[in-house]
């Protein structure tokens, strides 16, 4: 329907009714869910605090529909689905870690609006349409963010295609609606005309009424303002003077002293204003219906995009949870458990300090039996195993170290805590038995069975026998079993059963404080009497209890105590070796760090000294040129000035050499005449031209300087570079510096093909030697090319103290590819 189409009377009534129609909840598009697993009983998930973790995830979502998706998570019933869900969550976590947080802001749940929009003739309020626009903007932002990441994280490849952007719908909503959901004046030409008319009419009415109330009729007008009553502009008139103001009374004040009168001259204007407003409402209704129809036509794409956005919100909440609690993605094993540095999420959410534990059932084993005293952490270890397994299968990253393995199971069954019920006439023992009957009625592999103190609540001998039978039966049914017990009979059974991994919670043997870690291969001590003594139970009671223990029980307890003492001693020795190795490794790392730091400091120092030396040589050259220029003019005091210059430079070079010198590592033979030497602590080199006592005069090109012999070290003679435009020959103190192979002074330098930095370095050395040789002008061949090298040469010659002027060569001598420079 075009924007200019009129609203017919047959459609209008249904339009007015549609905002109040209701959509049944089952008609709304559902959020994407992971299917329920038949073997996962709600009571087992509740016992493991699985819903509490989902609530924590929901609290991190930015939208209500995202929070709903978090609460809907359940362990997947198929391994491929569980692995895919975990891979999706891990992929988004890695994206958030490497590329920053997903740009996801709060967005509304528009499922009801989408369902309404599908009905013919429906009209959504402007606020509802703005909510749809908000969703579309979020969809566009999320798709743009994910588009470049999918190649690296293919597990999320289906998300961008599901995030339908619908740019035309978004643009139309943005053009026609403001942020409050009101139609803009330019939403249609007709709406613009009507609103302009309404403004004019209001201004005319208000202006004429303002003149009335401010015209000096104080005896009639109650107050000087214009107001609206019954959608008509009126003025306040005193009740006693109502007959003096011709018009229609529209309302009166609560006290009755003021009447709100519509003057006769304003009736026609108010009527015109009312009719214009009705036309405005009809045009607004028509435009809203058109926008709603656009939404309804794109309902399928919008529903799909909303579902993908909700899933992205859920995954983002999972990534925040993983980052906050240091979570990772475990692998799924068949009959193997290897939880490394695992922490119970409920304890983390409570903000309590958590000691990580390692829970392990090696391949080929079918059960883990935990022993040890109360408060040692046996129950927490069982719940940690069950909860992390359920979370991983629901696609939630778990708080454990990398490399962890959880079993894939289709059922997790628990018998934890005390389920006695007075209402159901069940004792503690009976409640456990009833629960176990339900478990074994549905138990099928692969499954995980968690038993906390099986056989408790009855005669100890019968209870221990029942506990052994329960563990053995569950293993025989193909389930993995984790059980906690105090019974000695169960400990001995686990010790002798090759299918069972035996571990004990560790405690401090002196203070009886739990260390919250599992010691594998240990029988563990219950330490009931010892802990009672520590807590202050009367000594006669403890003595009577000890006397009533059977001989076999005492002997078994003593044997276990000796084994535990031996184990602790072995553990302490092993830990000492581990600590020593760790300390040695730390020392090696520290040594490597210090060596690297020393090298870095030396490199930085060398860089600094090299830069200072270059600055010094550059300054020395500039001053030398000034002295040479002075000598050419031959003033009367030229000799004295030159001597002072040489002496001053000798002293400065010696001072710099002494300041940067390093103590010699080993005594070296002093340099002889003609030897190639280097000033220690610098890169300044030359030939020994003269030795006077403990001071040597070093010749470096056309410059010589004096240095203490102790600051010189002999270095190999330099080898001329084949590509160098000049070379130096001779080994004696009076050897001449010759340029090129035929001893001709340097007059031309070729720089074509060189990088700018290398070309300028050669140019500097070339000009130095040309000026020393007294050459009046030189040719610099740089070529034309892109012009970069020529510009660099020109800028250098402009700043150079060697050059008085320069110009391009004549066209027959190279033209723009050659620069001719005149020297001092």
Secondary structure, DSSP 8 states (H G I E B T S, - for coil): --TT----HHHHHHHHHHTT----GGGS---------TB--HHHHHHTTHHHHHHHHHHH-SSHHHHHHHHT----SSHHHHHHHHHHHHHHHHHHHHH-S---------HHHHHHHTSTT----HHHHHHHHHHHHHHHHHHHHHHTTTTT-GGGHHHHHHS---HHHHHHHHHHB-TTS-B-GGGSHHHHHHHHHHHHHHHHHHHHHHHHHTSS-TTTEEEEEEEEETTEEEEEEEGGGGGGS-EEEEEE-TTSSEEEEEEHHHHHHHHHHHHHHHHHHHHHHHHHHHHHHHHHHTHHHHHHHHHHHHHHHHHHHHHHHHHHHT-B--EEESS-EEEEEE--HHHHHTT-----EEEEE-TT--EEEEE--TTSSHHHHHHHHHHHHHHHHTT--BSS-TT-EEE--SEEEEE-S---BTTTTB-HHHHHHHHHHHHHHH--SSEEEEEESTTTTS-HHHHHHHHHHHHHHHHHTT-EEEEE---HHHHHHHHH-TTEEEEEEEE-TTT--EEEEEEET------HHHHHHHHT--HHHHHHHHHHS-HHHHHHHHHHHHHHHHHHHHHHHHHHHHHHHHHHHHHHHHHHHHHHHHHHHHHHHHHHHHHHHHHHHHHHHHHHHHHHHHHHHT-TTHHHHHHHHHHHHHHHHHHHHHHH----SS------TT-EEEETTS--EEEEEEEETTEEEEEETTEEEEEEGGGEEE-------TT-S------STT-----STT-----EEE-TT--HHHHHHHHHHHHHHHHHTT-SEEEEE---TTSHHHHHHHHHHHH-SSEEEEEE--GGGTGGGEEEEEE-
